[in-house]
Amino acid sequence: MPASWKGFLSFGLVSIPIQLSPAARTERISFNQLHKVCHSRLKQPLFCPTCNRNVERNEIEKGYEYEKDQYLLFTEEELEKVEPESARTMEILEFVKLSEIDPLYFDASYYVAPEPAGVKGYRLLMEAMQKSGYAAIAKVTMYNREYVVIVRAREKGLTMHTMFYSSEIRPAAETGTDKTEVKEAERSLAMQLIDSLAAPFQPEKYHDVYQEGLRTLIEAKAKGQDVIVATPAVQAPPVDLMAALKQSLEQKQPHGERKSLLRVVPKGTAERQANAAAPEPPKKSRRKVG
C-alpha cells in the first residue's frame, strides 16, 4: 500500500525517518446512478455556466470566496509556502497516559513504519513507550490540514491516530438522567445482566450485516432469485423495568450478533407470500329482487 505521508518523527534531538499508511479502510458496496430510461451510467461533468461548456481537469484552479461570487486565486506553489514544519517533521510535543484521552477525540488510524535508516531509533522509542505506559502527542500536516495526533506503542510497532481539536467536538445533548431516580434493586439486576453478557473483545466476531445483506440481494438477483426477510421482533420501551430486567436474566442471552433475517428463495416466492398474507376483500352480498 502506498504511503500516505513520509517524513520524520522527532523525539528530542532524535529524528526517525518514517512513513504512514492507513491502518483500516471502510468496506462498502457502492451503487452507480443509471438513467431510468436506458439504464446507462450517468456522468457528472464539471460545467462552467459562464462559458456554457464542460471543463477539463487541466483547466481548474483553486479560489477562495471572500464575498459573494468574488474569489481570491491561489497556485499550488503559494499554498505550499504556508505549509508548517509539521508537513515534513512530526515533532513529539509531550507524553500522556492513553487512559486520559476520551475516545471521542479519535478519528483515523495509521501504521507508523520506519525507513531503513531509522529502525534503531524507532525500536528505542517503541520500547521506551511500552515500558513507561505513555503515548505521544504530536502534530502532522497532510491532506491540506494540520492534525494533532496520538502515537502509541503496540506489540510490534507504533500506530498513529489523528484526533479532533477540542473546538470540533460538539456538546452532548441533554439526557435528563440527573432528574431520574434508579432503585438499588434495578441497579443490581442491571449489573447482573452486564455480567451475563461479558466476554473478551473479539472484533472478528462482528460483521456488517447490512453489507452482507446487500451482497446476498445482488447475488440472488444475478441468479434470478428473490430474497425474503423474516419479520424482526418489535422493540418497545418496557412498561415495567424490573420485570424486563428479570426476564432478560432468565432468558439465555446470545453473545455477539444475531443471525441474518434474509433468506434466498426462487423468484416469485416473495410476491406470492405477500399476496397470501394480504387480507381478502369483503364479499358483496347479493339481495334477491322481487
ZAMAR-91375 format. One line per 2 residues: number of its first residue (from 1); their letters; for each residue z, y, x of N, C-alpha, C. Coordinates in pm, 1 decimal. Atoms other than C-alpha are relative to their C-alpha. Layout:
NUM) A) Z Y X Z Y X Z Y X ~ ...
This chain:
1) MP) 0.0 -119.8 84.7 0.0 0.0 0.0 0.0 125.3 88.6 ~ 3.6 -120.5 -83.1 -93.5 342.0 148.3 128.9 81.2 -14.3
3) AS) -123.6 -78.1 -0.4 196.9 567.3 243.8 -14.1 124.0 -87.6 ~ -1.7 -120.9 82.4 291.4 846.6 3.6 31.6 123.4 83.7
5) WK) -41.8 -110.8 -86.3 434.0 1058.3 286.2 26.9 -54.0 138.6 ~ -31.0 34.7 -137.9 454.1 1044.7 665.1 62.3 120.2 67.7
7) GF) -67.2 -109.1 -68.8 685.3 1249.1 882.9 117.7 -53.5 79.0 ~ -117.8 37.1 -75.9 1025.5 1241.7 1049.1 125.2 7.0 -87.3
9) LS) -133.0 -3.4 59.4 1373.0 1157.4 923.7 93.5 48.6 108.8 ~ -81.3 -65.0 -102.2 1603.9 1391.0 1115.2 147.7 -27.3 -24.2
11) FG) -141.3 38.2 7.3 1960.6 1272.2 1187.3 69.4 63.8 120.8 ~ -52.7 -74.9 -113.6 2138.8 1532.7 1401.0 -116.3 39.4 90.2
13) LV) 108.7 -26.7 -93.0 1919.5 1560.8 1713.1 -94.8 -118.5 12.7 ~ 85.2 118.9 -1.5 1761.5 1220.7 1646.0 -107.6 13.3 -107.5
15) SI) 111.3 -5.1 95.3 1417.3 1225.0 1480.9 -68.0 -135.7 -4.1 ~ 54.6 134.8 16.8 1285.8 897.5 1341.1 -132.1 10.3 -75.3
17) PI) 127.6 -2.3 74.2 913.7 871.8 1253.5 -1.1 -107.1 -108.6 ~ -5.7 91.2 114.2 889.5 714.5 908.5 -119.4 21.0 -91.8
19) QL) 94.1 -17.5 110.1 662.5 663.8 611.4 64.5 -48.9 -129.0 ~ -53.3 33.8 131.8 741.2 642.6 239.8 -107.5 -69.3 -81.6
21) SP) 90.5 66.5 94.1 584.4 406.0 -11.1 76.0 -28.2 -128.3 ~ -70.4 20.7 127.6 666.2 367.1 -383.8 66.3 -137.0 -7.2
23) AA) -74.2 126.1 11.1 930.9 100.8 -448.3 -24.7 -69.0 -133.4 ~ 24.5 58.2 132.4 827.6 44.5 -810.4 -118.8 70.3 -63.5
25) RT) 110.0 -60.6 74.5 537.2 108.6 -1043.7 9.5 -46.1 -145.3 ~ -1.2 33.6 141.8 507.0 113.9 -1418.6 -120.0 -87.7 -32.9
27) ER) 107.9 88.2 44.3 304.2 -174.0 -1563.2 -23.0 23.9 -148.8 ~ 26.8 -39.2 139.0 135.7 -67.8 -1881.9 -144.6 -29.9 -35.7
29) IS) 134.7 22.3 51.3 -163.0 -178.9 -2085.5 -52.1 131.9 -56.3 ~ 56.5 -125.2 49.3 -390.9 115.8 -2149.5 -123.9 -29.5 -84.0
31) FN) 116.3 13.3 87.9 -648.4 152.7 -2424.0 -93.7 118.2 23.6 ~ 99.2 -106.4 -12.6 -970.9 351.1 -2391.6 -30.7 58.6 -137.5
33) QL) 40.2 -65.3 124.5 -1078.4 601.1 -2653.7 -150.3 -20.1 -20.4 ~ 140.1 29.2 30.7 -1404.1 497.4 -2821.5 -46.8 81.9 -120.2
35) HK) 58.7 -67.4 115.1 -1639.7 669.6 -3061.2 -3.1 -98.8 -116.4 ~ -13.7 91.7 113.1 -1568.4 513.9 -3402.6 -134.0 -43.3 -55.7
37) VC) 131.4 29.7 58.4 -1936.4 523.9 -3498.4 -74.7 -106.4 81.0 ~ 80.4 90.1 -83.5 -2097.1 343.7 -3198.1 83.4 -79.6 100.1
39) HS) -93.0 70.8 -89.2 -1788.9 218.1 -3004.7 -26.6 26.2 148.0 ~ 19.7 -37.2 -140.4 -1897.2 395.5 -2683.9 126.1 68.2 52.2
41) RL) -117.4 -62.7 -59.2 -1626.3 505.5 -2443.3 -22.1 149.9 14.8 ~ 12.5 -145.3 -3.3 -1562.2 879.2 -2468.3 35.8 53.4 138.0
43) KQ) -27.9 -68.6 -126.0 -1564.5 1108.8 -2163.6 60.1 136.7 -29.7 ~ -60.7 -132.1 15.3 -1366.6 1428.2 -2112.5 -49.0 90.1 112.8
45) PL) 52.9 -86.0 -106.1 -1584.6 1664.7 -1907.6 77.1 131.4 9.1 ~ -58.3 -132.5 -19.4 -1449.7 1989.6 -1758.2 -103.5 102.0 -46.4
47) FC) 96.5 -90.5 62.8 -1614.2 2260.7 -1967.6 40.6 144.5 22.8 ~ -22.7 -143.9 -17.7 -1645.2 2631.5 -1885.0 -54.8 74.9 -121.6
49) PT) 48.2 -70.1 120.1 -1659.2 2839.7 -2206.3 -81.6 125.4 31.5 ~ 75.4 -120.0 -37.2 -1795.6 3146.0 -2019.8 -143.2 -34.6 38.3
51) CN) 133.9 43.4 -43.7 -2086.5 2967.2 -1852.7 -65.9 -94.6 -100.3 ~ 48.9 88.9 105.3 -2122.3 2736.1 -2153.5 -65.3 -126.0 58.0
53) RN) 50.8 123.1 -60.1 -2167.2 2422.9 -1939.4 114.2 -79.8 60.8 ~ -97.6 83.4 -68.4 -1982.9 2132.4 -1782.6 8.3 38.5 147.5
55) VE) -24.6 -42.2 -137.8 -1832.0 2193.1 -1437.9 26.8 -122.1 86.7 ~ -23.7 107.3 -95.4 -1839.4 1963.3 -1133.3 132.6 22.7 72.9
57) RN) -128.0 -8.8 -70.2 -1524.5 1886.9 -930.7 -4.3 98.4 116.7 ~ 8.0 -88.7 -116.4 -1650.8 2081.0 -627.9 -8.1 147.5 -37.2
59) EI) 4.0 -138.9 45.4 -1667.6 2398.5 -839.9 137.4 50.2 -44.8 ~ -132.5 -33.8 51.2 -1294.1 2400.6 -916.7 82.2 71.0 107.0
61) EK) -96.3 -66.9 -87.3 -1038.3 2640.0 -762.6 130.5 16.8 -76.5 ~ -131.5 -11.3 61.4 -669.4 2698.8 -827.2 33.4 146.1 -29.3
63) GY) -39.4 -135.1 38.8 -538.4 3002.6 -1011.9 130.7 0.2 -75.3 ~ -128.2 -15.5 70.0 -202.3 3125.4 -1140.3 -13.7 111.5 -103.1
65) EY) 13.2 -98.1 108.1 -199.8 3303.8 -1478.0 123.8 90.0 -2.1 ~ -112.6 -93.7 -2.5 23.4 3610.7 -1426.7 3.5 88.8 -125.2
67) EK) 8.7 -65.2 130.2 -95.3 3780.3 -1750.1 -101.5 -78.9 -81.7 ~ 91.4 71.8 86.2 -293.9 3657.4 -2048.0 -143.0 12.5 52.1
69) DQ) 137.2 8.4 -48.2 -634.0 3546.7 -1910.2 -23.0 74.8 132.1 ~ 10.5 -65.2 -130.5 -559.0 3717.1 -1574.4 57.6 -95.2 104.9
71) YL) -39.1 103.1 -95.1 -540.1 3487.8 -1270.0 -0.9 51.2 143.1 ~ 0.6 -18.4 -144.7 -446.5 3509.1 -903.0 -58.1 -127.6 60.4
73) LF) 69.4 114.9 -56.3 -673.6 3281.3 -698.4 60.4 -39.1 134.9 ~ -59.1 49.4 -124.0 -546.2 3061.4 -413.9 -87.5 -109.8 59.8
75) TE) 69.1 106.5 -71.8 -714.2 2847.1 -149.1 103.6 -102.4 47.1 ~ -89.7 103.5 -51.1 -570.3 2522.7 -11.9 70.7 46.9 126.2
77) EE) -60.0 -50.5 -123.9 -510.0 2697.4 321.4 116.3 93.3 -30.7 ~ -108.5 -92.2 36.4 -299.2 2967.8 153.5 121.5 -76.2 -51.4
79) LE) -110.6 77.8 54.4 -89.7 2708.8 -29.1 72.2 -78.1 109.9 ~ -61.9 73.1 -109.8 -31.5 2511.1 292.2 87.5 90.3 85.6
81) KV) -78.1 -94.8 -80.5 103.8 2826.6 462.0 145.8 5.4 -43.6 ~ -136.7 -16.6 51.6 411.4 2833.2 237.2 76.8 -131.6 -6.8
83) EP) -71.7 127.3 -0.6 499.2 2465.7 282.8 123.1 11.1 89.5 ~ -121.0 -6.1 -82.6 860.9 2439.5 405.8 -0.9 -107.4 107.3
85) ES) -9.1 98.1 -107.9 967.6 2238.7 710.9 15.1 -141.7 -53.6 ~ -21.3 132.8 58.7 1059.1 1952.9 475.3 -130.9 -70.6 -34.6
87) AR) 129.4 65.1 19.5 684.6 1886.7 435.8 -31.6 -92.9 116.5 ~ 24.2 80.8 -119.6 694.5 1736.9 786.3 124.7 -75.8 46.3
89) TM) -124.6 60.5 -46.1 1062.2 1657.8 851.9 99.4 -8.1 -114.6 ~ -103.4 20.1 100.5 1316.3 1509.4 612.2 135.6 6.7 71.9
91) EI) -125.8 -20.2 -73.3 1640.8 1652.6 752.3 119.4 -41.2 -86.2 ~ -121.6 39.1 69.9 1967.5 1487.5 650.6 96.5 117.5 1.9
93) LE) -85.4 -117.2 12.5 2190.2 1768.3 523.2 147.7 -36.2 -0.3 ~ -139.0 46.1 5.0 2510.4 1574.7 453.8 3.9 -143.8 -48.9
95) FV) -20.7 137.1 46.2 2653.3 1232.7 374.4 101.5 1.2 -113.8 ~ -87.6 5.2 117.5 2815.3 1147.2 39.4 20.7 -145.5 -40.1
97) KL) -20.9 132.5 57.3 2960.0 844.5 -137.2 -95.8 -16.6 -117.7 ~ 98.7 24.6 105.7 2694.9 692.9 -362.3 66.0 -2.1 -137.7
99) SE) -71.4 8.5 127.2 2956.2 636.8 -635.1 27.1 137.3 -60.7 ~ -25.3 -135.8 49.5 2998.7 1015.1 -664.4 -120.6 60.2 -71.9
101) ID) 123.2 -55.1 57.4 2638.8 1064.7 -782.2 -25.4 -61.2 -137.0 ~ 33.0 45.6 134.8 2569.0 1042.0 -1154.0 -144.5 -51.6 -0.6
103) PL) 137.6 53.1 4.1 2261.7 812.2 -1201.5 -96.7 85.7 -80.7 ~ 84.2 -91.3 77.3 2132.5 1079.1 -1440.6 -91.4 81.9 91.4
105) YF) 76.6 -81.6 -93.6 2007.1 1263.0 -1131.6 -115.0 -76.3 65.5 ~ 102.3 78.7 -67.9 1791.2 975.2 -1003.4 -134.4 8.2 -71.9
107) DA) 134.6 -5.5 56.4 1415.3 995.6 -1051.6 -81.4 -119.5 50.0 ~ 86.2 107.6 -50.4 1166.2 785.4 -847.0 57.7 -59.3 128.9
109) SY) -51.3 72.2 -116.8 1238.4 527.9 -573.5 -112.2 -30.8 99.1 ~ 95.9 26.2 -107.0 1063.2 480.4 -238.6 64.6 -85.4 109.2
111) YV) -44.3 71.0 -119.9 1090.3 239.7 52.8 -22.7 90.7 120.3 ~ 10.3 -76.6 -124.2 1156.4 411.2 385.1 -24.0 -99.8 113.1
113) AP) 34.3 92.7 -108.1 982.2 226.0 671.4 -20.0 77.1 130.0 ~ 15.8 -71.1 -127.3 994.1 320.2 1040.4 -137.9 -22.7 60.7
115) EP) 116.2 20.0 -84.6 689.5 376.7 1257.6 47.2 -76.3 124.1 ~ -41.9 79.1 -116.5 688.4 155.9 1571.4 91.1 74.3 97.9
117) AG) -79.8 -75.9 -96.8 834.7 434.8 1786.3 140.3 32.1 -50.7 ~ -129.1 -38.2 55.4 1129.0 482.9 1550.1 86.6 -114.9 -45.7
119) VK) -72.4 117.5 49.5 1251.1 126.6 1491.8 146.7 1.1 43.1 ~ -137.5 4.3 -49.4 1563.6 156.0 1710.8 87.9 104.2 -68.8
121) GY) -76.2 -105.3 66.4 1677.6 488.7 1565.3 20.3 -31.3 -147.5 ~ -8.0 40.4 141.2 1604.0 356.6 1215.0 111.6 -101.9 -19.7
123) RL) -102.7 103.9 13.4 1822.2 49.0 1267.8 139.4 57.7 24.5 ~ -129.3 -63.2 -28.9 2102.7 259.6 1419.2 52.2 74.4 -122.5
125) LM) -41.2 -74.8 118.5 2109.2 488.5 1114.3 34.3 -93.8 -114.5 ~ -23.2 95.2 109.0 2086.1 196.8 868.9 134.5 -70.4 16.2
127) EA) -125.6 71.1 -22.0 2375.5 5.8 1028.1 120.0 92.4 -11.6 ~ -110.1 -96.2 9.9 2592.0 318.3 1053.9 30.5 33.0 -146.1
129) MQ) -18.9 -29.4 141.9 2536.5 393.8 685.3 59.5 -120.5 -72.9 ~ -56.6 120.3 62.1 2609.5 33.5 587.4 148.6 -12.4 28.7
131) KS) -139.0 14.3 -40.8 2934.6 32.7 780.8 88.6 108.0 -60.1 ~ -80.1 -112.1 51.0 3051.5 376.3 660.3 6.6 4.1 -151.6
133) GY) 4.6 -5.2 146.1 2952.7 326.3 296.6 -53.7 131.4 -53.7 ~ 53.0 -129.7 42.1 2788.9 669.4 289.7 -151.1 -7.4 -23.3
135) AA) 142.7 -21.0 21.0 2445.3 773.5 160.7 -32.9 141.6 45.5 ~ 39.8 -129.1 -55.9 2247.4 1069.0 295.8 -70.2 86.1 -104.3
137) IA) 71.1 -98.4 81.7 2138.8 1383.0 111.3 -98.5 71.6 92.0 ~ 102.7 -65.5 -80.9 1812.1 1527.0 241.8 -98.0 72.0 -92.0
139) KV) 105.5 -66.3 76.6 1508.3 1729.4 133.9 -135.3 -40.0 57.2 ~ 135.5 33.3 -43.3 1139.8 1638.3 145.2 -99.4 66.3 -94.8
141) TM) 105.0 -62.6 80.1 825.5 1814.7 25.7 -120.0 -93.8 -8.7 ~ 120.5 78.9 25.7 544.9 1608.1 -131.3 -45.3 26.7 -142.8
143) YN) 57.7 -23.0 133.1 314.8 1638.0 -432.0 25.5 142.9 -48.8 ~ -14.8 -143.0 34.1 344.0 2021.5 -424.1 138.1 33.4 -55.4
145) RE) -135.8 -25.8 47.3 720.9 2015.5 -472.0 98.7 -43.0 107.2 ~ -106.3 39.7 -91.8 1034.8 2011.0 -256.8 107.8 -71.5 -80.2
147) YV) -98.3 82.6 68.5 1269.9 1733.5 -365.9 129.8 -5.4 79.1 ~ -125.1 42.5 -60.6 1636.3 1682.3 -296.9 5.3 -150.9 -21.3
149) VI) 6.9 145.4 6.9 1669.0 1311.0 -219.5 129.7 -62.2 50.4 ~ -110.8 80.1 -51.3 1931.3 1046.6 -158.4 -60.3 -118.1 76.5
151) VR) 45.1 112.8 -82.4 1869.9 796.2 122.5 117.9 -95.5 13.4 ~ -109.4 96.8 -7.6 2076.1 478.8 108.3 -44.8 -125.4 73.0
153) AR) 28.0 121.6 -76.5 2102.2 164.4 315.7 9.7 -121.7 -90.6 ~ -3.6 129.2 66.9 2013.9 -170.6 164.7 14.3 -107.8 106.5
155) EK) -25.2 108.9 -94.5 2047.8 -512.3 325.9 -97.9 -1.0 116.2 ~ 101.4 9.4 -104.3 1719.7 -494.1 518.0 -78.6 128.5 21.6
157) GL) 73.1 -123.7 -21.1 1620.8 -130.6 515.7 58.3 116.6 -78.5 ~ -41.0 -120.6 70.4 1652.3 219.6 376.2 -89.7 23.3 -120.9
159) TM) 77.5 -43.4 116.3 1542.9 338.6 34.1 31.5 146.5 -27.0 ~ -17.4 -141.3 34.5 1496.3 694.6 -86.1 -24.2 18.5 -148.8
161) HT) 13.7 -28.4 142.5 1539.7 823.8 -439.6 -12.4 150.6 -18.2 ~ 9.8 -141.4 34.0 1406.4 1161.7 -548.3 96.2 28.4 -113.8
163) MF) -102.0 -36.6 98.8 1655.0 1348.5 -762.6 -38.7 127.3 -72.7 ~ 16.6 -124.2 75.0 1650.1 1612.4 -1031.7 97.4 104.2 54.1
165) YS) -92.9 -107.8 -32.2 1800.9 1951.2 -949.0 94.3 19.0 -118.4 ~ -99.5 -17.4 107.2 2110.9 2043.1 -1146.3 -54.7 86.4 -113.2
167) SE) 58.3 -87.3 103.0 1908.3 2311.5 -1328.9 -94.9 -75.6 -92.1 ~ 93.9 79.1 79.7 1675.6 2036.6 -1458.3 70.2 -98.4 -93.1
169) IR) -75.4 90.6 85.8 1949.8 1829.6 -1618.6 35.1 70.9 -130.2 ~ -25.8 -62.0 129.9 1971.8 1905.2 -1988.9 141.1 -31.3 -47.1
171) PA) -135.2 27.6 51.2 2308.8 1938.8 -2158.1 -2.6 -111.3 -103.4 ~ -8.4 110.9 95.4 2419.4 1635.9 -2356.7 26.3 52.6 -140.6
173) AE) -22.0 -38.0 139.9 2415.1 1657.8 -2735.4 144.8 -28.8 -39.0 ~ -135.7 19.5 49.2 2747.6 1685.9 -2915.3 8.3 -132.0 -76.6
175) TG) -11.4 131.8 63.5 2862.3 1336.2 -3015.4 106.1 -5.5 -109.0 ~ -106.7 -1.1 101.1 3168.2 1424.1 -3222.5 104.6 -107.7 19.6
177) TD) -95.6 109.1 -22.4 3368.5 1138.4 -3065.7 143.6 49.5 15.7 ~ -136.2 -51.7 -17.8 3663.7 1366.0 -2989.0 72.3 20.4 -132.7
179) KT) -60.7 -19.1 132.7 3721.8 1400.7 -3363.9 18.0 -132.4 -73.8 ~ -8.4 132.2 62.3 3715.2 1025.8 -3433.0 112.7 -80.5 64.0
181) EV) -112.7 78.5 -50.3 4021.6 804.2 -3400.3 -36.5 -148.9 -0.1 ~ 24.7 142.9 -13.9 3986.3 446.1 -3275.1 133.4 -72.7 4.0
183) KE) -124.6 75.4 4.5 4257.6 195.0 -3359.8 7.9 -96.3 119.5 ~ -20.6 88.1 -114.0 4408.5 -21.0 -3085.9 -59.2 -139.1 -24.5
185) AE) 54.9 131.5 33.7 4304.7 -341.2 -3267.7 -153.0 0.9 15.4 ~ 145.2 -12.5 -14.1 3943.1 -218.7 -3278.4 -38.9 4.6 147.3
187) RS) 26.4 -9.9 -143.8 3955.2 -130.0 -2909.0 13.7 -136.8 67.4 ~ -23.9 132.7 -57.4 4092.3 -474.7 -2824.4 -115.6 -94.9 -31.4
189) LA) 111.9 86.3 38.5 3818.2 -655.2 -3019.0 -128.4 40.7 72.2 ~ 118.2 -48.4 -71.1 3551.8 -435.6 -2857.5 1.3 -48.5 145.1
191) MQ) -11.4 48.8 -137.5 3682.4 -531.8 -2512.0 -29.0 -149.6 6.2 ~ 28.5 143.8 4.1 3670.9 -899.7 -2609.4 -149.9 -26.1 -14.7
193) LI) 143.9 15.4 20.3 3311.9 -859.6 -2726.3 -75.5 30.1 129.1 ~ 62.6 -32.8 -129.0 3218.1 -695.0 -2394.1 17.1 -117.3 96.4
195) DS) -26.0 114.2 -89.2 3382.1 -982.8 -2203.7 -89.5 -119.2 -33.9 ~ 82.2 114.6 41.7 3186.1 -1237.3 -2408.6 -146.3 18.4 38.5
197) LA) 139.1 -28.4 -36.1 2857.3 -1065.7 -2315.0 -17.0 30.9 148.9 ~ 6.4 -34.4 -142.5 2944.5 -1000.0 -1949.2 -75.4 -107.4 77.7
199) AP) 79.2 92.8 -81.4 2704.8 -1157.1 -1694.6 -43.6 71.7 126.7 ~ 53.9 -62.3 -122.3 2577.5 -1096.6 -1339.9 -134.1 65.8 -29.8
201) FQ) 126.0 -71.3 23.1 2290.2 -848.5 -1324.9 -114.6 -77.0 62.6 ~ 119.0 72.5 -43.7 1963.0 -1042.1 -1301.3 -122.2 66.8 -63.1
203) PE) 109.9 -77.2 60.2 1672.5 -799.0 -1355.5 -120.6 -83.0 -39.3 ~ 116.1 83.3 32.2 1416.4 -1082.5 -1360.3 9.7 -61.3 -139.5
205) KY) -15.7 54.9 135.2 1560.1 -1192.3 -1698.3 -65.5 87.9 -105.9 ~ 43.5 -95.9 101.5 1428.2 -882.0 -1872.0 -148.7 29.4 13.2
207) HD) 144.0 -20.9 2.8 1069.5 -820.2 -1976.0 -33.4 106.0 -104.9 ~ 49.6 -98.2 96.7 870.7 -554.6 -2159.0 -62.7 -77.1 -115.6
209) VY) 45.6 80.8 114.0 838.5 -733.5 -2493.8 -118.6 66.5 -69.9 ~ 110.8 -70.0 65.8 608.1 -464.5 -2632.2 -131.6 -24.1 75.1
211) QE) 120.5 25.2 -78.2 358.5 -503.5 -2344.0 -43.9 -146.0 -13.1 ~ 33.9 141.0 19.8 375.9 -883.0 -2379.1 -63.4 -22.2 -137.2
213) GL) 58.0 9.6 133.9 305.4 -842.6 -2749.4 -142.9 52.3 -3.7 ~ 136.2 -53.4 -6.6 1.1 -627.6 -2672.1 -94.6 -100.6 66.2
215) RT) 83.5 101.2 -66.4 -130.4 -894.8 -2431.7 -31.0 -115.7 -94.8 ~ 19.5 108.1 97.0 -77.5 -1161.5 -2698.4 -103.5 40.1 -104.6
217) LI) 94.2 -49.1 100.6 -264.3 -948.9 -2951.8 -141.5 6.5 55.5 ~ 131.4 -11.8 -62.4 -552.8 -881.2 -2709.3 -62.4 -138.1 19.6
219) EA) 51.7 135.7 -23.8 -586.9 -1248.8 -2611.7 -37.2 -70.0 -130.8 ~ 28.4 62.5 129.4 -569.6 -1362.4 -2975.4 -128.4 56.8 -60.2
221) KA) 118.1 -62.8 59.0 -830.7 -1111.3 -3085.6 -126.2 -42.5 74.5 ~ 115.4 44.1 -78.8 -1060.7 -1213.1 -2798.3 -43.2 -140.9 -37.8
223) KG) 29.4 138.0 38.7 -1040.7 -1573.7 -2925.1 -26.0 -13.8 -150.1 ~ 25.6 4.5 143.6 -1097.0 -1476.7 -3289.2 119.8 -47.1 -79.6
225) QD) -121.5 41.4 69.0 -734.7 -1540.3 -3388.2 76.6 120.6 -52.1 ~ -87.4 -103.9 54.2 -466.6 -1342.7 -3573.6 138.5 -12.7 62.0
227) VI) -140.3 1.7 -41.4 -109.8 -1252.4 -3486.1 84.2 38.4 -120.0 ~ -92.6 -34.2 107.5 168.2 -1260.3 -3743.3 137.2 27.2 61.3
229) VA) -130.9 -41.1 -50.8 513.6 -1109.0 -3697.5 106.9 -44.4 -97.9 ~ -113.2 38.6 84.9 834.1 -1262.6 -3827.4 81.1 124.3 -33.3
231) TP) -77.1 -116.4 43.3 1046.3 -1016.9 -4023.4 132.1 7.3 76.0 ~ -125.9 -10.2 -74.3 1328.4 -889.0 -3798.4 117.1 27.9 -93.7
233) AV) -120.4 -27.2 79.3 1683.7 -867.6 -3924.2 21.1 150.0 -11.9 ~ -22.7 -142.4 24.8 1762.2 -530.4 -4079.0 137.9 39.2 51.2
235) QA) -126.3 -47.9 -55.6 2030.4 -341.3 -3883.1 48.2 120.7 -79.1 ~ -59.4 -111.7 72.1 2266.9 -105.9 -4062.2 141.4 21.2 53.2
237) PP) -136.6 -24.2 -45.3 2595.8 64.1 -3964.0 98.6 -81.7 -83.1 ~ -95.2 82.2 75.4 2887.8 -166.4 -4058.1 91.4 84.8 -87.5
239) VD) -94.3 -67.9 90.1 3096.7 -64.5 -4355.9 142.7 -23.2 48.8 ~ -131.1 36.5 -52.0 3399.7 -245.2 -4212.4 -14.4 -33.5 147.8
241) LM) 17.1 16.9 -143.7 3411.6 -204.7 -3832.0 77.5 -121.3 51.6 ~ -81.8 112.7 -44.6 3692.8 -458.1 -3782.7 -66.5 -132.5 -36.5
243) AA) 65.6 122.9 45.7 3510.1 -722.3 -3987.2 -125.1 -29.1 81.9 ~ 121.3 17.1 -79.0 3188.3 -663.7 -3792.8 32.8 -47.5 141.0
245) LK) -41.2 41.6 -134.1 3369.6 -699.5 -3459.0 44.4 -146.4 0.6 ~ -47.8 138.5 8.8 3541.8 -1022.6 -3567.8 -116.6 -96.9 -18.9
247) QS) 115.7 86.0 24.8 3214.7 -1168.0 -3697.3 -85.7 -13.6 125.4 ~ 77.5 4.4 -123.7 3040.8 -1077.4 -3370.0 62.7 -96.0 99.8
249) LE) -68.8 89.9 -92.3 3306.0 -1265.8 -3172.9 -10.8 -145.5 -43.5 ~ 9.4 137.0 52.0 3283.5 -1570.8 -3399.6 -137.6 -59.6 25.8
251) QK) 135.7 48.2 -24.8 2906.8 -1593.8 -3355.3 -22.7 -14.8 149.2 ~ 32.2 19.3 -139.9 2771.6 -1724.4 -3027.4 -103.1 104.8 39.0
253) QP) 87.2 -109.7 -37.5 2623.4 -1417.8 -2864.4 -101.6 -44.8 105.8 ~ 100.8 37.0 -100.1 2292.1 -1478.5 -2683.0 2.5 97.4 117.8
255) HG) 7.7 -85.2 -118.6 2275.4 -1348.1 -2324.7 -145.9 34.5 25.9 ~ 137.1 -41.7 -30.0 1966.9 -1147.8 -2231.5 -77.5 35.4 -125.2
257) ER) 87.6 -45.3 107.8 1669.9 -1074.3 -2454.0 -23.4 -107.9 -105.1 ~ 36.6 92.8 106.5 1577.1 -1228.6 -2785.8 -146.2 -41.7 16.3
259) KS) 136.7 48.6 -6.0 1258.7 -1430.1 -2825.3 -92.2 89.5 -82.1 ~ 99.5 -80.6 70.6 939.6 -1262.1 -2940.5 -15.2 -48.2 -144.1
261) LL) 21.0 32.1 141.3 876.4 -1246.8 -3314.8 -147.8 -24.8 -30.8 ~ 144.0 17.1 21.4 497.7 -1283.7 -3263.5 -39.6 -147.0 2.2
263) RV) 53.1 136.0 2.4 304.6 -1597.1 -3342.9 -150.8 7.1 -21.5 ~ 146.7 1.6 10.8 -68.8 -1662.7 -3289.1 -41.3 -106.2 -100.9
265) VP) 44.3 90.7 106.7 -243.0 -1821.0 -3589.5 -151.4 12.8 -16.4 ~ 144.2 -10.3 25.2 -602.9 -1894.0 -3698.2 -33.8 126.8 -78.9
267) KG) 42.3 -123.4 65.3 -797.5 -1591.8 -3820.2 2.3 -15.4 -151.2 ~ -8.8 -1.1 145.8 -735.4 -1503.4 -4183.7 135.3 -43.9 -51.7
269) TA) -131.8 47.3 43.1 -385.1 -1656.1 -4192.2 88.8 116.9 -42.8 ~ -84.9 -115.5 29.5 -211.5 -1317.6 -4184.5 -36.5 61.9 -134.1
271) ER) 45.2 -59.3 126.6 -423.9 -1187.7 -4472.3 37.8 -88.6 -118.6 ~ -35.6 91.9 109.5 -363.7 -1499.9 -4682.3 149.6 4.9 -27.6
273) QA) -145.5 -7.7 19.4 11.8 -1479.3 -4625.1 39.2 129.7 -69.6 ~ -29.7 -129.3 63.2 12.4 -1110.8 -4721.4 -35.4 -3.4 -148.4
275) NA) 41.1 10.5 140.3 -176.0 -1186.8 -5042.6 94.0 -89.4 -79.1 ~ -91.9 92.2 68.3 57.8 -1476.1 -5124.1 134.8 65.1 -26.0
277) AA) -130.0 -64.4 14.1 363.7 -1256.3 -5073.0 -3.3 115.4 -99.9 ~ 11.8 -113.8 92.1 230.1 -976.3 -5293.8 32.1 -45.3 -142.1
279) PE) -33.0 38.7 136.9 372.5 -979.8 -5649.2 -122.5 2.4 -90.3 ~ 113.6 6.3 92.0 130.6 -1079.6 -5921.9 10.7 111.2 -103.6
281) PP) -4.2 -104.6 103.7 32.1 -803.0 -6164.2 38.3 -60.8 -134.6 ~ -41.9 53.1 130.2 186.3 -843.0 -6511.8 -120.6 -29.2 -89.6
283) KK) 109.8 37.2 89.3 -36.6 -1023.6 -6759.3 8.1 78.2 -130.0 ~ 4.0 -73.3 126.6 -150.5 -827.2 -7061.7 5.0 -97.8 -117.7
285) SR) -9.7 86.5 118.6 -50.6 -980.5 -7394.5 -112.2 32.7 -98.2 ~ 107.2 -21.5 97.1 -322.9 -1029.7 -7649.9 56.7 -12.9 -141.8
287) RK) -46.2 3.5 139.6 -249.8 -948.0 -8012.7 -115.5 -41.2 -88.8 ~ 102.7 39.8 97.8 -431.4 -1113.1 -8299.2 -25.1 114.7 -95.8
289) VG) 38.0 -106.7 93.6 -619.7 -872.4 -8517.2 -26.4 -62.2 -135.9 ~ 22.2 44.8 138.1 -605.8 -915.0 -8895.4 83.6 -118.1 -32.6
